[in-house]
Amino acid sequence: RIEKVFSIQKAFIANISHELMNPLSTITSQIEVILLKKRSDEEYRETLSSVLEEIKKLNIISNQIINLSKYNESQDNKGFKKVRLDEIIWDARKERKSNPNSIVHFQIDNLPENDQSLFLNGNEALLKTCIVNLIDNGCKFSSNDKINISLSIEKDRILILFENDGIGIGEEEYTNLFMPFYRSQKTSNVKGFGIGLSIVKSIIDLHKGKISVFSIPNKMTQFKVKFQTNKNA
């Protein structure tokens, strides 16, 4: 267990160092080049614009690290209340960020007669962040900018499936998938920092839920999320 912890920490440090060094190296090289000789105003503007883009990337990474740390902390159920999960999913569909034109199909299977089964004790804002990240992730790596979401009730559990058609994930990557800043070699050409799924898992853990993944490479990927219902919350 200790070796596993050290291995995870080592991979985390390596990944975060890589993500930070890329924009820093770009900023440094651009400034060094622009200072070699006198340039036109247009050249200065172009360099400053490029440097600004790299700084924005660093800001995004910094904010994601702060959020990840916040979600990993025990919040003693702060902000938890009785929330209805299907309504949170409907709201999250409108707030997706990566591709607002993507297709998100949502359905509820075997809807219970007692709608109290759709409630759980949780933080609405965090759960919405979790759902938005899963939607964005599914659409980003799909072959058709589409994700299918289904919600069902299994006894005292709420089950949500997020499924897309696309490049898929190798089984050997399952254990690393929720590691901060981990990115598969298959996704190196897709924009991102590899922290969204880490935030997702942290939020789900905070709500005492579970998340798992199943994938067929070059065909489909499915994320399964389970929450305990709390009818009396």
Secondary structure as UniProt FT lines:
FT   HELIX           2..34
FT   HELIX           41..72
FT   TURN            76..79
FT   STRAND          81..84
FT   HELIX           85..94
FT   TURN            100..101
FT   STRAND          103..108
FT   HELIX           115..118
FT   STRAND          119..122
FT   HELIX           124..140
FT   STRAND          146..154
FT   TURN            155..156
FT   STRAND          157..166
FT   HELIX           171..176
FT   TURN            177..178
FT   TURN            180..181
FT   HELIX           185..187
FT   TURN            188..189
FT   HELIX           196..206
FT   TURN            207..208
FT   STRAND          210..216
FT   TURN            217..219
FT   STRAND          220..228
FT   TURN            231..232
//
